[in-house]
Amino acid sequence: MKLVRSIAGTRESHRATVRGLGLRKLNSQSTLEDTPAVRGMINKVAYLVKVL
């Protein structure tokens, strides 16, 4: 997945979720295993990330 929107101004829990997904700066990419936990994290911050 790829971080397509800035985490500035978002809730702290959403920022923590993005960091937990392995994303740091804008346009950073991360490859993770498809598990229910990861899907839940992606759904929580779906407005910030794009699944590639």
Backbone torsions as a table, in degrees:
resi	resn	phi	psi	omega
1	MET	NA	168.5	-174.6
2	LYS	-136.9	137.8	176.4
3	LEU	-81.6	113.8	-174.7
4	VAL	-108.0	-12.4	176.1
5	ARG	-128.6	149.6	-178.9
6	SER	-69.1	147.4	178.1
7	ILE	-87.8	-1.9	178.6
8	ALA	-63.0	131.9	178.0
9	GLY	84.1	4.2	178.9
10	THR	-95.7	169.2	179.2
11	ARG	-64.0	149.5	-179.5
12	GLU	-60.7	-37.0	179.8
13	SER	-66.1	-33.3	178.1
14	HIS	-72.1	-37.0	176.7
15	ARG	-63.4	-41.9	179.3
16	ALA	-64.5	-37.5	178.5
17	THR	-64.9	-43.0	178.4
18	VAL	-61.8	-43.5	177.8
19	ARG	-64.2	-37.3	178.4
20	GLY	-65.0	-27.6	176.7
21	LEU	-79.9	-3.8	177.6
22	GLY	87.6	18.4	-179.6
23	LEU	-104.8	136.5	-178.3
24	ARG	-119.4	-73.8	-177.3
25	LYS	-92.7	166.5	176.1
26	LEU	-57.1	138.5	-178.9
27	ASN	70.8	8.3	175.4
28	SER	-73.4	150.7	-176.9
29	GLN	-122.2	152.7	-179.4
30	SER	-145.8	143.1	176.4
31	THR	-115.8	121.5	-178.2
32	LEU	-128.4	157.5	176.8
33	GLU	-71.0	145.1	-178.1
34	ASP	-81.5	96.9	178.1
35	THR	-125.7	161.0	178.1
36	PRO	-58.0	-35.6	179.7
37	ALA	-65.5	-44.0	-179.9
38	VAL	-66.9	-40.2	178.1
39	ARG	-61.4	-39.3	177.9
40	GLY	-64.3	-40.1	178.0
41	MET	-65.0	-40.6	178.8
42	ILE	-64.8	-41.9	179.4
43	ASN	-62.8	-35.0	-178.9
44	LYS	-65.0	-38.1	-177.2
45	VAL	-116.3	34.3	-175.9
46	ALA	-60.8	-26.7	179.9
47	TYR	-76.1	-8.3	-179.6
48	LEU	-107.6	-22.9	-172.8
49	VAL	-119.1	161.7	175.1
50	LYS	-128.4	129.3	178.4
51	VAL	-86.5	125.1	-176.6
52	LEU	-96.7	NA	NA
